[in-house]
Amino acid sequence: MSPAATRILLAGARRRGRGLSTSAEPSPSPSLSPSQLPSGKRWDAVVIGGGHNGLAAAAYLARAGRSVAVLERRGVLGGAAVSESDLVPGFRFSRCSYLLSLLRPALIRELELERHGLKLLPRSPSSFTPCLDGRYLLLGPDAELNRSEIGKFSKKDAEAYPRYEEQLEKFCKLMDFVIDSPPPELRQLYHASMVDRMKDKVDKSVFWSKLLGLVMQQGQQDMVNFFDLLLSPASKILNNWFEGDVLKATLATDAVIGTMAGVNTPGSGYVLLHHIMGETGGQRGVWAYVEGGMGSVSSAISKAALEAGFASNGR
Ligand SMILES: Cc1cc2nc3c(=O)[nH]c(=O)nc-3n(C[C@H](O)[C@H](O)[C@H](O)COP(=O)(O)OP(=O)(O)OC[C@H]3O[C@@H](n4cnc5c(N)ncnc54)[C@H](O)[C@@H]3O)c2cc1C
């Protein structure tokens, strides 16, 4: 790690009146160099790595009143969610990740990322698949457009597509609950107080009973289909639903992107679902470009982290 490049984000430090001021932060990476860090300073939490996940953890810790230092080895915060201009001078763009939908809506809301500069531009159309014979398939968030586009290749597929989307939506709702709930960990509570042990039992009971309720709502056949989707190759799922290769090939991209697996790999069905689970502006499965590139995501989260410290100053 080059000390010259290392950036340090300090959040929540002033809540307890014993931290640094970070008020003069430039956008998009409000941070300090190591020489500005006071020696002997103690932190409640130190996050190694200022990717968007580390920054989000720092923001929530800062909101909980903790002093946090995020240590980032690069000269810019954000990890793979960065906008940079050093590759092509004069142009600033997403250098690695480039599309967003999986950032949880609760996180966008709770950290007020829109107020901190996050602006999502829904991707429409979502895909364009050209064919060698001159035909093409254009898909997007518009159900009517999808119907007529898919119908160019297969009327049967055009009929099946809304039912396919409806089933995935059901599964996504089940996953929403799992993803947005704290995991029911098997905690070692031997030395915990009676109250903490009771609270732990209640938390777990609430989680499992809510999950059971959602599973019951799905019904037996849907649960079989759900586990089939999670465990099967995406090719099996898509072959069961559709007959047209152009549509299946287009949808299969969601099953292989970002993974070292092919459409015939067992489990790639889950990857397919994973890339539909997100949303933009309440629209399921819709991905978005971020104004200013993906660095704007990291910038907004780091601003929320810093503000969580400053906002409480004087309380
Ligand atoms: C090519 C590519 C394209 C992608 N495209 C998309 C996309 O379009 N949309 C999408 O949602 N996801 C995409 N992803 C996935 C997404 O980028 C990652 O899931 C996400 O960036 C993970 O975030 P993170 O904060 O956990 O880690 P990272 O973004 O990897 O951040 C980790 C940070 O820690 C720092 N670090 C590591 N070790 C140390 C250390 N010892 N000391 C100090 N700092 C350290 C690193 O420099 C880095 O800044 C893509 C991934 C890749 C590789």
The ligand as an SDF file (V2000), in Angstrom:
LIG
                    3D

 53 58  0  0  0  0  0  0  0  0999 V2000
  -15.5160   -5.4930  -14.0400 C   0  0  0  0  0  0  0  0  0  0  0  0
  -16.6270   -5.4230  -13.0220 C   0  0  0  0  0  0  0  0  0  0  0  0
  -17.8180   -4.8290  -13.3770 C   0  0  0  0  0  0  0  0  0  0  0  0
  -18.8590   -4.7790  -12.4560 C   0  0  0  0  0  0  0  0  0  0  0  0
  -20.0090   -4.1560  -12.8290 N   0  0  0  0  0  0  0  0  0  0  0  0
  -21.0020   -4.0390  -11.9410 C   0  0  0  0  0  0  0  0  0  0  0  0
  -22.1570   -3.2840  -12.2680 C   0  0  0  0  0  0  0  0  0  0  0  0
  -22.2540   -2.7100  -13.3460 O   0  0  0  0  0  0  0  0  0  0  0  0
  -23.1410   -3.1790  -11.3430 N   0  0  0  0  0  0  0  0  0  0  0  0
  -23.0370   -3.7860  -10.1240 C   0  0  0  0  0  0  0  0  0  0  0  0
  -23.9800   -3.6740   -9.3240 O   0  0  0  0  0  0  0  0  0  0  0  0
  -21.9470   -4.4870   -9.7660 N   0  0  0  0  0  0  0  0  0  0  0  0
  -20.9260   -4.6140  -10.6480 C   0  0  0  0  0  0  0  0  0  0  0  0
  -19.7960   -5.2920  -10.2920 N   0  0  0  0  0  0  0  0  0  0  0  0
  -19.7110   -5.8350   -8.9450 C   0  0  0  0  0  0  0  0  0  0  0  0
  -19.4330   -4.6910   -7.9470 C   0  0  0  0  0  0  0  0  0  0  0  0
  -18.5230   -3.7950   -8.5040 O   0  0  0  0  0  0  0  0  0  0  0  0
  -18.9080   -5.2420   -6.6340 C   0  0  0  0  0  0  0  0  0  0  0  0
  -19.8510   -6.1640   -6.1360 O   0  0  0  0  0  0  0  0  0  0  0  0
  -18.7200   -4.1170   -5.6310 C   0  0  0  0  0  0  0  0  0  0  0  0
  -17.8360   -3.1490   -6.1420 O   0  0  0  0  0  0  0  0  0  0  0  0
  -18.1990   -4.6450   -4.3240 C   0  0  0  0  0  0  0  0  0  0  0  0
  -18.0440   -3.5310   -3.4710 O   0  0  0  0  0  0  0  0  0  0  0  0
  -17.1510   -3.5870   -2.1870 P   0  0  0  0  0  0  0  0  0  0  0  0
  -17.2710   -2.2610   -1.5220 O   0  0  0  0  0  0  0  0  0  0  0  0
  -17.5100   -4.7880   -1.3880 O   0  0  0  0  0  0  0  0  0  0  0  0
  -15.6700   -3.8710   -2.7000 O   0  0  0  0  0  0  0  0  0  0  0  0
  -14.7470   -3.0730   -3.7190 P   0  0  0  0  0  0  0  0  0  0  0  0
  -15.5390   -2.2150   -4.6370 O   0  0  0  0  0  0  0  0  0  0  0  0
  -13.8490   -4.0960   -4.3100 O   0  0  0  0  0  0  0  0  0  0  0  0
  -13.9170   -2.1240   -2.7710 O   0  0  0  0  0  0  0  0  0  0  0  0
  -12.9000   -2.6130   -1.9340 C   0  0  0  0  0  0  0  0  0  0  0  0
  -11.9930   -1.4410   -1.6010 C   0  0  0  0  0  0  0  0  0  0  0  0
  -11.0590   -1.8550   -0.6060 O   0  0  0  0  0  0  0  0  0  0  0  0
   -9.7700   -1.3350   -0.9400 C   0  0  0  0  0  0  0  0  0  0  0  0
   -8.8020   -2.1990   -0.2790 N   0  0  0  0  0  0  0  0  0  0  0  0
   -8.6020   -3.5210   -0.4740 C   0  0  0  0  0  0  0  0  0  0  0  0
   -7.6470   -3.9710    0.3560 N   0  0  0  0  0  0  0  0  0  0  0  0
   -7.2410   -2.9010    1.1020 C   0  0  0  0  0  0  0  0  0  0  0  0
   -6.2800   -2.7490    2.1400 C   0  0  0  0  0  0  0  0  0  0  0  0
   -5.5470   -3.7720    2.5710 N   0  0  0  0  0  0  0  0  0  0  0  0
   -6.1190   -1.5200    2.6850 N   0  0  0  0  0  0  0  0  0  0  0  0
   -6.8620   -0.4640    2.2440 C   0  0  0  0  0  0  0  0  0  0  0  0
   -7.7850   -0.5700    1.2560 N   0  0  0  0  0  0  0  0  0  0  0  0
   -7.9650   -1.7810    0.6980 C   0  0  0  0  0  0  0  0  0  0  0  0
   -9.7450   -1.3900   -2.4510 C   0  0  0  0  0  0  0  0  0  0  0  0
   -8.7950   -0.4980   -2.9830 O   0  0  0  0  0  0  0  0  0  0  0  0
  -11.1770   -0.9710   -2.7910 C   0  0  0  0  0  0  0  0  0  0  0  0
  -11.3080    0.4420   -2.8980 O   0  0  0  0  0  0  0  0  0  0  0  0
  -18.7110   -5.3400  -11.1760 C   0  0  0  0  0  0  0  0  0  0  0  0
  -17.5080   -5.9230  -10.8190 C   0  0  0  0  0  0  0  0  0  0  0  0
  -16.4760   -5.9650  -11.7290 C   0  0  0  0  0  0  0  0  0  0  0  0
  -15.1660   -6.5760  -11.3130 C   0  0  0  0  0  0  0  0  0  0  0  0
  1  2  1  0
  2  3  1  0
  2 52  2  0
  3  4  2  0
  4  5  1  0
  4 50  1  0
  5  6  2  0
  6  7  1  0
  6 13  1  0
  7  8  2  0
  7  9  1  0
  9 10  1  0
 10 11  2  0
 10 12  1  0
 12 13  2  0
 13 14  1  0
 14 15  1  0
 14 50  1  0
 15 16  1  0
 16 17  1  0
 16 18  1  0
 18 19  1  0
 18 20  1  0
 20 21  1  0
 20 22  1  0
 22 23  1  0
 23 24  1  0
 24 25  2  0
 24 26  1  0
 24 27  1  0
 27 28  1  0
 28 29  2  0
 28 30  1  0
 28 31  1  0
 31 32  1  0
 32 33  1  0
 33 34  1  0
 33 48  1  0
 34 35  1  0
 35 36  1  0
 35 46  1  0
 36 37  1  0
 36 45  1  0
 37 38  2  0
 38 39  1  0
 39 40  1  0
 39 45  2  0
 40 41  1  0
 40 42  2  0
 42 43  1  0
 43 44  2  0
 44 45  1  0
 46 47  1  0
 46 48  1  0
 48 49  1  0
 50 51  2  0
 51 52  1  0
 52 53  1  0
M  END
$$$$
